[in-house]
Amino acid sequence: MTTDFSKLSLFIADNKQIGVHIQRAFEQWGRGLSLEEFVKRDEAFHGLQHATDGKHTVWILALRENGHSTLDFFCSCETYQREVALSEGVLQSCNGKVPLGYGIASVITPPKNRSRGFAKHMMRLLHYVLADPTLSQTFPSFPIDQWGAPPAIPQGFGRGILSVLHSDVGERFYRACGIGFGAGDGWTVRGPIGTIWKVPKRQVILMDSGLGNIRCLTKEDQEGVWDEDALLIQKEIGEATTPCFSFLPNNGVAESSHAWGLFYSPTESEGDIWGAQIEEQGDRSNLAFATWCLDPGREGPGTMLITRLRVIPEQFPILLDAAFEAARRFGLEQVEIWNLERSLVDIGRKLGGETSEREDCLSSFAWYGSGNKEEVEWRYNEKFCW
C-alpha cells in the first residue's frame, strides 16, 4: 500500500493523545511494571527538572484533517530541549544566536502501522520543527510538492543546531531519515563505544581504601559537582580549535538517568552513594569525580553505568575502585562506561576492562549548523546525556 505523505503532518500531542502514547510505550517497554505503575513512572519522570518548563514534548504523526483530535495516530515520539556547549568557531557561524540541542526518545509505531514509512516520515518532519534553518546556507527546503505544507513550528521551537537520539534498531534506519529527501543525512551514529569491567569480588571499603582522599557523593551532592563540571565543559568546548559540541550534565540532565534506573529498580545504595569525588586542594580545573546509575533495562549481567567521568589518568584507578565498591553494594556484576577518554583506554584495559561497540543505545546526531557534519565532534558523549 502506497502512503500519500502529503495528507500527513506532525502535531504536538494533547493530553488524551499523550495518554495513548504512554499506553503504547507501556506495551513496548513495560518491563514487568503494571500499567498503573508505568503511568506513575512517566508522570514522575517528566516532573523532573530535565523535562519541566516546556522542555519535554510529545509529537504525533496524523492526518492533517484530524491531527489535533484523533487518538488513532500513526506513530509518535518525544523530544527534550537541551542547553548545548559549542566551540567558538561554531558559535561565530550562528550570527549572534544561541541555538539549542534536542534529545529524541520513545519513537513508537504500533504493529498495525509498521512497514509503511510512517516513522521515517515523522522523523523527517521533525527536523523541520527542531532546526533553525538560518544556521546553514545549505539547509534543504521543505519539499512542498511531495509532502504538502510544512508542519507548523510551535512557539519555542525552530531554534536547534543539532538533535541526538540513541538507536536500538541499528544505525541504518535513523541515518536514512534525512532532511527533505536526503538519503543519508539523518542521524549519524557517533561513538557507540562501551568499556565493561567485571566487578572484583574482593571487598574494598570506599572511604578507607588507602587509594586517595575519596568523598562519597549522595544524590544531593551530585548536583553541585555537575554544576562545576558544566562550567568546565563550556570552557573546554569554547576553547576547542575544531568544530565540536557537548551537552551539559547539570539542570537535571544527568539526574534523569539516575531517576530512570530507580523507577525500574527502586533501591537505594547503602548510605545513598551515587558517585565519588577525589578531594584535592586547588582550583576547579582539578575536579575529579564519577557519578553512576543503575541499568535495569538490558538482559544479561546486572550493570552499573558511569553517567559522567572526569579524571586524569593517575587518578582513574581510584575512582574505578570506588565504582566497584558501589556495584558490590548493589549486588551488580559489571561496571560500564561509555566512550572512555583516549588517555584512559590503556589504563582501563590493564584494569580488566573490555572495550567494544555497543549493540544498542547507539548514540547518533543530526547537524543543522554550517560546515561538514563529518568534521563535527560530539565530546563528552557519555551516559549522562542519554
C-alpha positions as CSV (number, residue, x, y, z in Angstrom):
1,M,0.0,0.0,0.0
2,T,1.4,3.4,-1.1
3,T,1.2,6.1,1.5
4,D,0.3,9.6,0.5
5,F,2.6,11.7,2.8
6,S,1.0,15.0,1.6
7,K,-2.0,14.1,3.7
8,L,0.0,13.7,6.9
9,S,1.6,16.2,9.2
10,L,3.3,16.5,12.6
11,F,1.4,17.7,15.7
12,I,2.1,18.3,19.3
13,A,0.0,15.8,21.3
14,D,-2.7,16.9,23.6
15,N,-3.3,15.2,27.0
16,K,-5.6,12.5,25.6
17,Q,-3.1,11.7,22.8
18,I,-0.3,11.6,25.3
19,G,-2.2,9.0,27.2
20,V,-2.4,6.8,24.0
21,H,1.4,7.4,23.5
22,I,2.1,6.2,27.1
23,Q,-0.1,3.2,26.6
24,R,1.8,2.2,23.5
25,A,5.1,2.9,25.3
26,F,4.0,0.6,28.1
27,E,3.2,-2.2,25.6
28,Q,6.8,-1.9,24.3
29,W,8.8,-1.1,27.4
30,G,6.7,-2.0,30.4
31,R,9.5,-4.4,31.7
32,G,7.4,-6.1,34.4
33,L,5.6,-2.9,35.6
34,S,1.8,-2.7,35.7
35,L,0.2,-0.1,33.5
36,E,-0.7,2.0,36.6
37,E,3.0,1.8,37.8
38,F,4.2,2.7,34.3
39,V,1.9,5.8,34.1
40,K,3.1,6.9,37.5
41,R,6.7,6.4,36.5
42,D,6.1,8.5,33.4
43,E,4.4,11.3,35.3
44,A,7.2,11.4,37.9
45,F,10.0,11.2,35.3
46,H,8.5,14.2,33.3
47,G,8.0,16.1,36.5
48,L,11.8,16.3,37.0
49,Q,13.9,19.4,36.1
50,H,15.1,18.0,32.8
51,A,11.6,17.9,31.4
52,T,9.7,20.8,33.0
53,D,9.1,24.4,31.8
54,G,8.3,23.2,28.3
55,K,11.5,21.2,27.7
56,H,9.6,18.0,27.1
57,T,7.2,17.5,24.1
58,V,5.3,14.5,22.7
59,W,4.8,14.6,18.9
60,I,2.4,12.6,16.7
61,L,2.1,11.9,13.0
62,A,-1.5,12.0,11.9
63,L,-3.8,13.0,9.1
64,R,-3.9,16.8,8.5
65,E,-7.7,16.8,8.8
66,N,-7.9,15.4,12.4
67,G,-4.4,15.6,13.8
68,H,-5.5,17.8,16.7
69,S,-8.1,15.3,17.9
70,T,-7.5,11.8,16.7
71,L,-6.5,9.0,19.1
72,D,-5.7,6.7,16.2
73,F,-2.5,8.5,15.1
74,F,0.1,6.6,13.1
75,C,3.2,6.9,15.3
76,S,4.7,9.2,18.0
77,C,7.9,10.3,19.7
78,E,9.2,12.6,22.4
79,T,11.8,15.5,22.4
80,Y,13.7,17.1,25.2
81,Q,15.2,20.6,24.8
82,R,18.8,20.8,26.0
83,E,21.4,23.5,26.5
84,V,24.4,22.8,24.3
85,A,28.0,23.9,24.5
86,L,29.6,24.9,21.2
87,S,33.1,25.6,20.0
88,E,34.0,29.2,19.3
89,G,34.1,28.7,15.6
90,V,30.6,27.1,15.5
91,L,29.2,29.9,17.7
92,Q,30.6,32.6,15.4
93,S,28.8,31.0,12.5
94,C,25.5,31.3,14.4
95,N,25.4,35.1,13.9
96,G,24.8,36.0,17.5
97,K,22.2,33.4,18.1
98,V,22.4,30.9,21.0
99,P,21.0,27.7,19.5
100,L,19.6,24.7,21.4
101,G,20.1,21.0,21.2
102,Y,17.4,18.4,21.3
103,G,17.2,14.8,22.6
104,I,14.8,12.5,20.9
105,A,13.3,9.4,22.6
106,S,10.4,6.9,22.6
107,V,9.8,6.6,18.9
108,I,6.8,4.3,18.8
109,T,4.9,2.8,15.8
110,P,2.1,0.3,16.7
111,P,2.4,-3.0,14.9
112,K,-0.5,-2.3,12.6
113,N,1.2,0.8,11.2
114,R,4.7,-0.6,10.7
115,S,6.5,-1.1,7.3
116,R,4.5,1.7,5.7
117,G,7.0,4.5,6.1
118,F,5.2,6.4,8.9
119,A,8.0,6.5,11.5
120,K,10.5,7.5,8.8
121,H,8.3,10.4,7.6
122,M,7.7,11.5,11.2
123,M,11.4,11.8,11.8
124,R,12.0,13.6,8.6
125,L,9.3,16.2,9.5
126,L,10.8,16.5,13.0
127,H,14.0,18.1,11.5
128,Y,11.8,21.0,10.2
129,V,10.3,21.8,13.6
130,L,13.5,21.5,15.6
131,A,16.1,23.1,13.3
132,D,16.9,26.7,12.8
133,P,17.4,26.7,9.0
134,T,19.2,30.0,9.1
135,L,22.2,28.4,10.7
136,S,23.2,26.7,7.5
137,Q,23.2,28.1,3.9
138,T,22.6,24.6,2.6
139,F,19.7,23.5,4.8
140,P,17.2,21.8,2.4
141,S,14.0,23.5,1.6
142,F,10.8,21.7,2.6
143,P,9.5,19.6,-0.3
144,I,6.0,21.0,-0.6
145,D,5.2,19.4,-3.9
146,Q,5.6,15.9,-2.5
147,W,4.8,16.4,1.2
148,G,2.3,19.3,1.2
149,A,2.6,22.2,3.5
150,P,5.3,22.0,6.2
151,P,4.2,21.4,9.8
152,A,3.6,24.4,12.0
153,I,6.6,25.4,14.1
154,P,5.3,25.9,17.7
155,Q,6.5,28.7,19.8
156,G,9.9,28.0,21.3
157,F,10.9,25.5,18.5
158,G,12.9,26.0,15.3
159,R,16.0,27.0,17.3
160,G,18.1,23.9,17.1
161,I,21.6,23.4,15.8
162,L,21.5,19.7,16.4
163,S,19.4,16.8,17.7
164,V,20.5,13.4,19.1
165,L,19.0,10.0,19.7
166,H,20.2,6.6,20.9
167,S,19.1,4.0,18.5
168,D,18.0,0.5,19.5
169,V,17.3,-0.5,15.8
170,G,20.8,-0.3,14.4
171,E,22.4,2.6,12.5
172,R,20.7,2.5,9.1
173,F,17.1,3.4,9.9
174,Y,17.7,6.8,11.5
175,R,20.5,7.7,9.1
176,A,18.0,7.3,6.3
177,C,15.6,9.7,8.0
178,G,17.2,12.7,6.2
179,I,16.3,16.3,5.9
180,G,14.0,16.5,2.9
181,F,14.9,13.7,0.5
182,G,18.5,13.4,1.7
183,A,19.1,9.7,1.8
184,G,21.9,9.6,4.4
185,D,21.9,12.9,6.2
186,G,19.6,12.0,9.1
187,W,21.0,10.9,12.4
188,T,24.6,9.5,12.1
189,V,26.0,7.1,14.7
190,R,28.9,8.6,16.6
191,G,31.0,6.9,19.3
192,P,28.8,3.9,20.3
193,I,31.6,2.5,22.4
194,G,31.4,0.9,25.8
195,T,34.0,-0.4,28.2
196,I,32.9,-3.0,30.7
197,W,34.6,-4.4,33.8
198,K,33.7,-7.4,35.8
199,V,33.3,-6.3,39.4
200,P,36.1,-7.9,41.6
201,K,34.8,-10.0,44.5
202,R,37.3,-8.7,46.9
203,Q,36.0,-6.2,49.5
204,V,37.2,-2.7,49.4
205,I,36.0,-0.1,51.9
206,L,35.2,3.0,49.8
207,M,36.1,5.6,52.4
208,D,39.1,3.8,53.8
209,S,40.7,2.3,50.7
210,G,44.1,3.9,51.1
211,L,44.0,4.9,47.4
212,G,43.3,8.5,48.0
213,N,41.0,11.0,49.7
214,I,37.6,9.9,48.4
215,R,34.4,11.8,49.1
216,C,31.2,9.8,48.6
217,L,28.6,11.6,46.6
218,T,24.9,11.4,47.6
219,K,22.1,12.3,45.2
220,E,22.2,15.9,46.6
221,D,26.0,16.1,46.3
222,Q,25.8,15.2,42.6
223,E,24.1,18.5,41.6
224,G,27.0,20.7,42.9
225,V,29.6,18.5,41.1
226,W,27.6,18.6,37.9
227,D,27.3,22.4,38.1
228,E,31.1,22.7,38.4
229,D,31.6,20.1,35.6
230,A,29.2,22.1,33.3
231,L,31.3,25.2,33.7
232,L,34.5,23.3,32.8
233,I,32.8,21.7,29.8
234,Q,31.7,25.1,28.5
235,K,35.2,26.4,28.9
236,E,36.9,23.4,27.2
237,I,34.4,23.3,24.3
238,G,34.7,27.1,23.9
239,E,38.5,26.8,23.6
240,A,38.4,24.0,21.1
241,T,40.0,24.8,17.7
242,T,37.9,22.3,15.7
243,P,34.1,22.1,15.4
244,C,32.5,20.3,18.4
245,F,29.6,20.3,20.8
246,S,28.6,18.8,24.1
247,F,25.5,18.6,26.2
248,L,25.8,19.6,29.9
249,P,25.2,17.4,32.9
250,N,23.5,19.9,35.2
251,N,19.9,21.3,35.3
252,G,18.5,17.8,35.7
253,V,20.1,16.2,32.6
254,A,22.4,13.7,34.3
255,E,19.8,13.3,37.1
256,S,17.3,11.9,34.7
257,S,19.4,8.7,34.1
258,H,19.6,8.1,37.9
259,A,15.8,8.6,38.2
260,W,15.1,6.3,35.2
261,G,17.0,3.4,36.7
262,L,15.3,3.8,40.1
263,F,11.8,3.7,38.5
264,Y,12.6,0.1,37.4
265,S,14.7,-1.0,40.3
266,P,13.5,1.0,43.3
267,T,16.5,0.5,45.5
268,E,19.0,2.8,47.3
269,S,22.7,2.3,47.7
270,E,23.9,1.8,51.2
271,G,24.4,5.3,52.5
272,D,22.8,6.7,49.4
273,I,26.1,6.8,47.5
274,W,25.7,7.6,43.8
275,G,29.2,8.8,43.0
276,A,32.7,9.5,44.3
277,Q,34.9,12.6,44.1
278,I,38.7,12.9,44.7
279,E,39.1,15.8,47.0
280,E,42.2,18.0,46.2
281,Q,43.2,21.5,47.0
282,G,43.4,23.9,44.1
283,D,41.2,25.4,41.5
284,R,38.2,23.9,39.8
285,S,40.3,22.5,37.0
286,N,41.3,19.8,39.4
287,L,37.8,18.4,39.6
288,A,37.9,14.6,39.6
289,F,34.7,12.6,40.0
290,A,32.5,9.8,38.8
291,T,28.7,9.6,39.1
292,W,26.7,6.5,38.3
293,C,23.2,5.0,37.9
294,L,21.5,1.6,37.6
295,D,21.0,0.0,34.2
296,P,17.9,-2.2,34.7
297,G,16.8,-2.3,31.0
298,R,19.2,-4.8,29.4
299,E,19.2,-8.5,29.5
300,G,22.3,-10.2,31.0
301,P,24.5,-9.4,34.0
302,G,23.4,-6.6,36.4
303,T,25.3,-3.5,35.4
304,M,26.1,-0.1,37.0
305,L,26.7,2.6,34.4
306,I,29.0,5.5,35.0
307,T,27.0,8.5,33.9
308,R,29.8,11.1,33.9
309,L,33.5,10.7,34.5
310,R,36.1,13.5,34.8
311,V,39.6,12.3,35.9
312,I,43.2,12.4,34.9
313,P,45.0,9.0,34.2
314,E,46.8,8.8,37.6
315,Q,43.5,9.1,39.5
316,F,41.4,6.8,37.3
317,P,42.1,3.6,39.3
318,I,40.9,5.3,42.5
319,L,37.5,6.3,41.0
320,L,37.1,2.9,39.3
321,D,37.8,1.2,42.6
322,A,35.1,3.4,44.2
323,A,32.7,2.4,41.5
324,F,33.5,-1.3,42.1
325,E,32.7,-0.9,45.8
326,A,29.3,0.7,45.0
327,A,28.5,-2.0,42.5
328,R,29.2,-4.7,45.1
329,R,26.8,-2.9,47.5
330,F,24.1,-3.0,44.8
331,G,24.9,-6.7,44.1
332,L,25.8,-5.9,40.5
333,E,28.3,-7.8,38.4
334,Q,29.5,-5.2,35.9
335,V,30.5,-1.6,35.7
336,E,30.3,0.1,32.3
337,I,31.5,3.5,30.9
338,W,30.5,4.9,27.6
339,N,33.3,6.5,25.4
340,L,36.1,6.3,27.8
341,E,38.6,9.2,27.2
342,R,41.5,8.2,25.0
343,S,44.1,8.8,27.7
344,L,42.2,6.3,30.0
345,V,41.8,3.5,27.5
346,D,45.1,1.7,28.1
347,I,44.7,2.0,31.9
348,G,41.2,0.7,31.7
349,R,42.4,-2.3,29.7
350,K,45.1,-3.1,32.2
351,L,42.5,-2.9,35.0
352,G,40.4,-5.6,33.2
353,G,38.1,-3.5,31.0
354,E,36.9,-4.8,27.7
355,T,36.1,-2.2,25.1
356,S,33.7,-2.8,22.1
357,E,30.9,-1.2,20.1
358,R,27.5,-1.3,21.8
359,E,24.8,-3.3,20.1
360,D,22.1,-0.9,21.4
361,C,21.7,2.7,22.6
362,L,23.8,3.8,19.6
363,S,24.5,7.5,20.1
364,S,23.6,9.4,16.9
365,F,23.2,13.0,15.9
366,A,21.8,15.2,13.2
367,W,23.5,18.5,12.4
368,Y,21.7,21.7,11.4
369,G,24.7,24.1,11.6
370,S,27.1,25.2,8.9
371,G,30.1,23.1,7.8
372,N,30.5,19.4,7.2
373,K,28.8,17.2,9.8
374,E,31.5,14.6,9.4
375,E,34.0,17.1,10.9
376,V,31.9,17.9,13.9
377,E,33.0,16.1,17.1
378,W,30.5,15.1,19.8
379,R,32.5,15.5,23.0
380,Y,31.7,14.0,26.5
381,N,29.4,11.6,24.7
382,E,28.6,9.6,27.9
383,K,25.6,8.1,29.6
384,F,24.5,11.4,31.3
385,C,23.1,12.8,28.0
386,W,21.1,9.7,27.1
